[in-house]
Amino acid sequence: MRLALSIPTFLLILNLGISAAAAADNGVRVIALFADKALLQVGDQQKIVNKGETFEGVLLESASGRGAVVVIDGNRQKLGLNQSIAGNFKKPDRTRMKIYPDALGMYYVKGEINGVATRFLVDTGATLVTMSGSHASRLNIDYRKGVYSSAQTASAVVPVWQIKLASVSIGGIELKNVEASVIAGDQPVDVLLGNSFLRRTSIQQVGSVLEIEKRY
């Protein structure tokens, strides 16, 4: 059952959360709960966080009206409404990112292409940042000016264009002139963050967590 809150009720909860946080030590607190999202307070910052999203270094793994599961440095903690984890959580280093797997073991991260918000699927097996023609159109990329070639898929030979993106960024890691490929049609479903970006960073897996750091 989806929990719906009226605007006055939500504002009341928000104000109560701010007051409670002001009296508490820095940490993580659940201010409000929804279906697949929660209003989290991390230190002095608040945000409605969706399932699978990371906020100030805290991953919201799941949420319902009964509680939320957060992941901090690989450690899971279940929290109920208005429950908190005491501590002093520093804001994450914006040139170093930790990406946690979703329930299927996939690594998604929010970022930008040419300044436009984009969600990436980290794919160390992809040679280039790769997207569909549909993605490119949404991002206002005139990919047909790129270098044309073709690729064999499971069902057909499809047109492919190789281009250069002015910028690709995740968190505080921004790279210029990133090689990419655009495949005609609607596949792949996700924009793949491939090695034309990843090889210009330092990337390692620590347990189940991917750590990506900007190189200087």
C-alpha positions in Angstrom: 0.0 0.0 0.0 1.4 3.4 -1.0 1.6 6.0 1.7 0.3 9.4 0.6 0.8 12.5 2.7 -0.9 15.8 2.2 1.3 18.9 1.9 0.5 20.3 5.4 1.1 16.9 7.0 4.4 16.5 5.1 5.6 20.0 6.1 4.7 19.2 9.7 6.8 16.0 9.6 9.6 17.9 7.9 9.6 20.6 10.6 9.6 18.0 13.4 12.5 16.3 11.7 14.5 19.5 11.5 13.9 20.2 15.2 14.8 16.6 16.2 18.0 16.7 14.1 19.1 20.0 15.7 19.1 18.3 19.1 20.8 15.1 18.0 24.4 14.3 17.2 25.4 14.2 13.6 24.3 10.9 12.1 21.6 9.3 10.0 17.9 9.7 10.9 14.7 8.5 9.2 12.3 11.4 9.2 9.5 10.0 7.1 8.8 6.7 5.3 7.1 6.0 1.9 6.9 3.2 -0.6 10.4 2.7 -2.0 11.6 6.1 -0.6 12.4 7.8 2.7 13.1 11.3 4.0 16.6 11.0 5.4 18.6 13.3 7.6 22.4 12.9 7.2 24.3 15.3 9.4 22.6 18.6 8.8 21.3 17.7 5.3 17.8 16.4 4.5 16.5 14.8 1.3 13.8 12.4 0.0 15.9 9.5 -1.2 14.6 6.9 -3.6 15.4 3.2 -3.2 18.8 2.5 -4.7 19.9 6.1 -4.4 22.9 7.3 -2.4 22.7 10.6 -0.4 25.8 12.0 1.4 27.4 8.6 1.4 24.3 6.7 2.7 22.6 4.2 0.4 18.9 3.6 0.8 18.6 -0.1 0.0 14.9 -0.4 0.7 12.0 1.4 2.3 8.4 0.8 3.2 5.9 2.0 5.9 7.6 -0.4 8.3 11.1 0.9 8.1 14.1 1.5 5.9 17.4 -0.3 5.3 20.4 1.9 4.8 24.0 0.9 3.8 27.0 2.9 5.1 30.5 1.7 4.1 29.0 -1.7 3.2 27.3 -2.1 6.5 23.5 -2.5 6.6 21.3 -1.1 9.3 17.5 -1.2 9.6 15.9 1.9 10.9 12.3 2.7 11.9 10.5 6.0 11.8 12.5 8.6 13.7 15.2 6.1 14.5 18.8 7.2 14.0 22.4 6.0 13.9 24.5 8.2 16.1 27.9 9.3 14.7 29.7 12.0 12.7 29.3 11.3 9.0 31.5 13.4 6.8 30.3 14.5 3.4 31.7 12.2 0.8 34.8 13.2 -1.2 33.4 14.4 -4.5 36.5 13.2 -6.4 36.1 9.7 -5.0 32.8 7.8 -5.3 31.5 4.6 -3.8 28.8 2.9 -5.9 26.8 0.1 -4.3 25.1 -2.7 -6.2 21.4 -2.9 -6.5 19.4 -6.0 -5.6 20.4 -7.6 -8.9 24.1 -6.8 -8.4 24.1 -4.0 -11.0 26.0 -0.7 -10.5 23.9 2.3 -11.4 25.1 5.9 -10.8 23.6 9.3 -11.6 25.7 11.8 -13.6 25.6 14.1 -16.6 26.4 14.0 -20.3 27.1 17.4 -21.7 25.5 18.9 -18.6 22.3 16.9 -19.0 21.2 14.6 -16.2 21.8 10.9 -17.1 21.7 7.6 -15.2 24.5 5.3 -16.1 25.0 1.5 -15.8 28.7 0.9 -15.0 30.0 -1.6 -17.5 33.7 -2.5 -17.4 33.1 -4.8 -20.4 32.1 -1.9 -22.7 34.9 -0.3 -24.7 33.2 3.1 -24.9 30.5 5.0 -23.2 27.6 3.5 -25.2 24.0 4.7 -25.7 21.0 4.1 -27.9 19.9 6.5 -30.6 16.9 7.3 -28.4 19.2 8.3 -25.5 21.3 10.5 -27.9 18.2 12.3 -29.1 17.0 13.0 -25.6 20.5 14.4 -24.8 20.3 16.6 -28.0 23.4 14.9 -29.5 23.6 15.0 -33.3 25.3 11.6 -33.4 24.9 11.2 -37.2 27.8 13.6 -37.7 30.0 11.0 -36.1 32.0 8.2 -37.7 29.7 5.6 -39.2 30.1 1.9 -38.9 27.9 -1.1 -38.1 27.7 -3.9 -35.5 26.2 -7.4 -35.4 23.6 -8.0 -32.7 21.8 -11.2 -31.9 19.1 -10.4 -34.4 20.5 -8.0 -37.0 23.2 -5.7 -38.2 22.7 -2.2 -36.8 24.2 1.2 -37.6 26.6 2.6 -35.1 28.2 6.0 -34.9 31.4 6.9 -32.9 31.4 10.4 -31.4 33.1 12.5 -28.8 31.1 13.8 -25.8 32.1 17.3 -24.6 31.8 16.1 -21.0 30.8 13.2 -18.9 30.5 13.4 -15.1 29.6 11.4 -12.1 29.7 13.2 -8.7 32.7 15.5 -8.8 34.5 13.4 -11.4 34.2 15.2 -14.7 36.1 14.3 -17.9 36.2 16.2 -21.2 36.2 14.8 -24.7 35.1 11.3 -23.9 34.7 8.8 -26.8 31.3 7.2 -27.1 29.3 5.1 -29.5 25.6 5.5 -30.4 23.6 2.5 -31.6 20.6 3.2 -33.8 17.3 2.3 -32.1 16.3 1.8 -28.5 19.1 -0.5 -27.3 20.9 -0.6 -24.9 18.2 0.2 -22.4 20.7 2.0 -20.1 23.5 4.4 -21.0 26.7 2.3 -20.4 29.5 3.9 -18.5 32.3 2.1 -20.4 36.1 2.2 -20.4 36.5 5.4 -22.4 35.5 7.0 -19.1 36.6 4.4 -16.6 40.2 4.0 -17.9 40.7 7.7 -17.2 39.9 7.1 -13.5 41.2 4.7 -10.8 38.5 2.0 -10.2 38.6 -0.8 -7.8 36.1 -3.2 -6.2 36.2 -3.5 -2.4 33.9 -6.3 -1.4 30.7 -5.5 -3.2 31.4 -1.8 -3.5 32.9 -0.1 -6.6 35.3 2.8 -5.7 36.0 5.3 -8.5 38.5 8.1 -8.0 39.5 11.0 -10.2 43.0 10.9 -11.6 45.0 14.2 -11.8 
